[in-house]
Amino acid sequence: MILVPQHFFLNNHFAVEAELGAERLTRILAPAGRRSAYTWCEHEADEHDFSDEQVFQHYMRRLSQRGWGQFEVIELDSGKGCATVHVRHSVFVTGRPEKARRKACSMFAAWIAGSLEFVAQRHSIKAWEVHCAAEGEHAYCLFMATPDESA
């Protein structure tokens, strides 16, 4: 594991985001985030003999413990490939030097999709940020994930 101070990661992330734009940066990072989440869940499920739902819960707990935010699984149907996740105190909201007033945590969507693809054994999960605490109207970020019927 490579440990990087939060301010170092965030300063670089926000600088690249300013250069490329938030949507483009998310599009660029999404495939790696999705693959990374899938691989991590695959390893942890094997290592700890977790069930599908246990490994998804474990992944959300580890994201929380590593300082990305406080991830809470509200609903999970691993058989259907559906989930609802709240994220409170997202690093992309609390660590931002200025108010975003827009969705700022969409990078998490790829992680949620990738981990759910592993537990549901489907390679066609779409996840998206419904609303974000950075928009100034919500206390938490809300993510939904469902099977991507268009894939």
Secondary structure as the mmCIF struct_conf table of DSSP 4:
data_model
#
loop_
_struct_conf.conf_type_id
_struct_conf.id
_struct_conf.beg_label_comp_id
_struct_conf.beg_label_asym_id
_struct_conf.beg_label_seq_id
_struct_conf.end_label_comp_id
_struct_conf.end_label_asym_id
_struct_conf.end_label_seq_id
HELX_RH_AL_P HELX_RH_AL_P1 GLN A 6 LEU A 20
HELX_RH_AL_P HELX_RH_AL_P2 ALA A 22 HIS A 48
TURN_TY1_P TURN_TY1_P1 ASP A 49 ASP A 49
HELX_RH_AL_P HELX_RH_AL_P3 ASP A 52 GLN A 65
TURN_TY1_P TURN_TY1_P2 ARG A 66 GLY A 67
BEND BEND1 TRP A 68 TRP A 68
STRN STRN1 GLN A 70 ASP A 77
TURN_TY1_P TURN_TY1_P3 SER A 78 GLY A 81
STRN STRN2 CYS A 82 ARG A 88
BEND BEND2 HIS A 89 HIS A 89
HELX_RH_AL_P HELX_RH_AL_P4 VAL A 91 THR A 94
TURN_TY1_P TURN_TY1_P4 GLY A 95 GLY A 95
BEND BEND3 PRO A 97 GLU A 98
BEND BEND4 ARG A 102 ARG A 102
TURN_TY1_P TURN_TY1_P5 SER A 106 SER A 106
HELX_RH_AL_P HELX_RH_AL_P5 MET A 107 ALA A 120
TURN_TY1_P TURN_TY1_P6 GLN A 121 GLN A 121
BEND BEND5 HIS A 123 HIS A 123
STRN STRN3 ILE A 125 HIS A 131
HELX_RH_3T_P HELX_RH_3T_P1 ALA A 133 GLU A 135
BEND BEND6 GLY A 136 GLU A 137
BEND BEND7 ALA A 139 TYR A 140
STRN STRN4 CYS A 141 PRO A 147
TURN_TY1_P TURN_TY1_P7 GLU A 149 SER A 150
#
